[in-house]
């Protein structure tokens, strides 16, 4: 019985030591894991929003005035992908205006500066290599509307001779 008591006492002592070590180890690991998060640099403050009237002016220029687009973009590079809401969710970027006005020069310039372009601009630019696989993968895009509710086919027609292959493809496109 005495040996039993010693064995039990030794077991409890050893168990308490192991449990304490595990608890300390877990606490240290938790502190180590939390340390980098606590030391992470604070996020950079976001710049002020663009002035709405500046965005509207840039989007309007994107429809018709390459020189103004260049000047405004040089002065305020963050305008490149700024969008104006004409109301009712009719959002438009300068490149979208160039797209439905058939302004290859403005669209190409904005793309060269890192501007985003979509299937509507691709259609106007005659980029069948973009339009065809996009419609093959997503047939419903054929009936989607661009800025001001202008359909994809109308964008392609505004592209003129350069977009003839896209017009032909869209006129014959049959979603499967």
N, C-alpha and C positions, 0 to 999 in steps of 0.2 A: 504494500500500500504506500509506503514511504517513497519507493522508487517511482510508483505511479504518480504521486504528487509532484515529485521533482520533474518527471518527464512532462507532465501537464504544465507546470510552471515554466519550464524551459520553452515549451511549444508556444505558450501565450506570449512570453517575452520576445521570442524570435518573430512571432507573427506581428506583434505590435511594431517591432523595428522595421520589418519589411513593409507593412502598411504605411508607416510614417515616411519611409523612404519613397514609396510610390506616390504618396500625396505631395511630398516636397518636389519630386521630379515632375509631376503633372503641373504643379503651380509654377515651377520654373519654366517649363515648356510653354505654358499659357502666357506668361509674362514675355518670353522671348518672341512668341508669335505676335503678340499685341504690340511689341515695341516698334517694328517697322511701320505699322499702321499709324501709330501715334507720331512717328517721326516723319511721315510722308509730307512732302511739301504741300502747302495750301494751294488749292486750285487757283490758276491765274484769273484775275477778275475779267469778266466779259466786257468787251467794248460797248459803248453806248449804241443803241439801235440807230440805224440810218434814219435821217429825217424823211418822213413820208413824201414830202413834196420833191425831194431829190430823187427818190426811187421812181416816182411817177414821171418826172422829167426824163430820166434815163430810159425808162421803158418806152415812152413816146418817141424818143430819139432813135431807139432800136428799130422802129418801124421805117424810118426814112432818112436818117442823117448820120452817115458813117463818121464824118469829121467830129461831130458833137459827141458821139459814142466814144471815140478815141480820147477826146479831151477830158470828158467826164471820168472815164475809166482811169486815165493817168492821174487825175487829181484824187479820185476815191476808188481804189482798186476793189474794195469790198462790194461795189455795185454789181460786179460781174454776174452774180446769180440772184440778185435781189428781185423780188416779185411784188407786183402791185395787184391789189384786189380791186377790180372794177365794180365789185358788188355781187352779192349772191354766190360767192365762191369762184368767181371768174378771175383766177389768178393768172398773171402773165409776167414773164421775164422779157427783157429786151430781145433776147434771141427768139422768143416765141413770136414777137411782133415782126421780126425780120422773116420768120418762117411763113407767116400767112400773107406777107406783102411781097414775097418773092425776092427778097434782098439777099442774094448769095454773098455779096461783099460784106455786109454787116454780120451775117451768120458765121461766115468763115473767119472773120476777124475775131469775133467773140469766142469761137471754138479755139482759135490759136492762142487766146489769152487764158484758156482753162475753163471756159464757160460750159455749162451742162447743155447737152442737147438731147432731144427726144425724137420719137418716131415721126412727129410732124415736121420737124426741121430736116430730118433725114430724108423724108419724102420730097420736100421742096428742093433739097440739094441733089436729088436724083440718086440717092444711095440705095439702090435695089439690093445691094449686098447686106444691108441692115434691115430694110423693110420686109423683104421676103422671108427671111428666117424668123423674124419677130412675129409675123402674121401666121407662119406655119406653126410656131410654138404656141401662139395665143391668138386664135382666129377672131375672137371678139374685139381685138384692137381695130379691126377693119371698120367698125361702126363707132369707135370712140371719138370724142370731140376734143379739139384743141382749144386754145384761147378763143373766147367769144362764141363758143359752140361751133367753130368752123371744122368741118369734117376733114379726114385724112386726104381724101381724093382732091379736095379743093386746094390743100397745101401743095400736093404734087403738081396740080395744074398751074399753080403760081410759079412753080420752078421752071416753067418754060421748056425749051428744047432739051436742056440738060436733064430734065426729069421725065422725059417721054417714056422711058422703059418702066418707070414706077407707075405712071398713069395707066399704061397698057396692062401692067400686072394687076393693079387695083381694080380696073374695070372688069377684068376677067376672074378676079379672085372669088372662089366659092368655098366658104368655110366647110370643113368636113365634119 
